[in-house]
Amino acid sequence: MTAGGHSQYNERIGICTNFGGSMFAVNYTGLRENMKMYLDRVTDDYEPMMVTRKNNKNVVVLSEGAYNNLMENVYLLGNKANYDWLMESKRQLEAGDAHAHKLADD
């Protein structure tokens, strides 16, 4: 079952969150009855899972790898100077101002 929702692009950190396309939803009872299967899907398919609960107290489950990736992006893009540098680099790349360089041998 897929969670209904929307996509939202966060311009500040450059991340698109796609709720509805890649996140699946399961209710609490279904999760409890088939926990191994659902957790394997989260880790093996790198797919977030929403656990729906009463009173809209839903929970999202991510694999450790997905969580670490998200936290790395938040850290890298959370500093304004670093964000500005990355966005300028992106602009240069998109404008064709990038150049390949040979790496020096150790």
C-alpha positions as CSV (number, residue, x, y, z in Angstrom):
1,M,0.0,0.0,0.0
2,T,1.4,3.4,-0.9
3,A,1.0,6.5,1.3
4,G,-1.0,9.2,-0.3
5,G,0.7,12.6,-0.3
6,H,2.7,15.1,-2.2
7,S,6.2,15.9,-3.4
8,Q,7.9,18.9,-1.9
9,Y,11.2,20.4,-3.0
10,N,13.2,22.1,-0.3
11,E,15.3,24.7,-2.1
12,R,17.4,25.5,0.9
13,I,18.8,22.0,1.2
14,G,18.2,20.8,-2.3
15,I,16.3,17.7,-1.4
16,C,13.1,16.5,-3.0
17,T,10.9,14.5,-0.6
18,N,8.5,12.3,-2.5
19,F,5.7,11.1,-0.3
20,G,3.5,8.8,-2.3
21,G,5.9,7.5,-4.9
22,S,8.5,5.7,-2.9
23,M,7.2,5.4,0.6
24,F,4.8,2.6,1.5
25,A,2.4,2.5,4.4
26,V,1.3,-0.3,6.7
27,N,-0.9,-0.1,9.7
28,Y,0.4,-1.0,13.2
29,T,-1.3,-4.4,13.3
30,G,0.0,-5.4,9.9
31,L,3.5,-4.4,10.9
32,R,3.3,-6.4,14.1
33,E,2.1,-9.5,12.3
34,N,4.7,-9.2,9.5
35,M,7.6,-7.3,11.0
36,K,10.4,-9.2,9.5
37,M,9.0,-8.9,6.0
38,Y,8.4,-5.2,6.3
39,L,11.8,-4.4,7.9
40,D,13.5,-6.5,5.2
41,R,11.7,-4.4,2.6
42,V,12.9,-1.2,4.3
43,T,16.5,-2.3,4.4
44,D,16.8,-4.4,1.2
45,D,14.8,-2.1,-1.1
46,Y,16.0,1.1,0.6
47,E,12.4,2.1,0.8
48,P,10.9,4.2,3.7
49,M,7.9,2.9,5.5
50,M,5.1,4.8,7.2
51,V,3.4,3.0,10.1
52,T,-0.1,4.4,10.4
53,R,-1.5,4.7,13.9
54,K,-4.7,6.0,15.6
55,N,-5.1,9.8,16.0
56,N,-2.6,10.4,13.2
57,K,0.4,9.5,15.3
58,N,2.2,8.0,12.3
59,V,5.9,6.9,12.4
60,V,8.3,6.7,9.5
61,V,10.9,3.9,9.5
62,L,14.1,4.3,7.5
63,S,17.1,2.0,7.0
64,E,20.2,3.0,8.8
65,G,21.8,3.8,5.5
66,A,19.0,6.1,4.5
67,Y,19.1,7.8,7.8
68,N,22.8,8.3,7.7
69,N,22.5,9.7,4.1
70,L,19.8,12.1,5.2
71,M,21.8,13.3,8.2
72,E,24.9,13.8,6.1
73,N,22.9,16.0,3.6
74,V,21.5,18.0,6.5
75,Y,24.9,18.5,7.9
76,L,26.6,19.4,4.6
77,L,23.8,21.8,3.5
78,G,23.0,23.2,6.9
79,N,26.0,25.6,6.9
80,K,25.2,28.6,4.8
81,A,28.8,29.1,3.5
82,N,29.0,25.4,2.5
83,Y,25.5,25.6,1.0
84,D,26.4,28.7,-1.1
85,W,29.7,27.0,-2.3
86,L,27.8,23.9,-3.3
87,M,25.1,25.8,-5.1
88,E,27.7,27.9,-7.0
89,S,29.5,24.7,-8.0
90,K,26.2,23.3,-9.2
91,R,25.5,26.4,-11.2
92,Q,28.9,26.2,-12.8
93,L,28.4,22.6,-13.7
94,E,25.0,23.2,-15.2
95,A,26.5,26.2,-17.2
96,G,29.2,23.9,-18.7
97,D,31.9,25.7,-16.7
98,A,33.3,22.4,-15.3
99,H,36.7,21.0,-16.3
100,A,38.2,17.6,-15.8
101,H,41.5,17.4,-14.0
102,K,43.9,14.6,-13.7
103,L,44.5,13.6,-10.1
104,A,48.1,13.6,-8.9
105,D,49.7,10.3,-8.2
106,D,50.8,9.7,-4.6
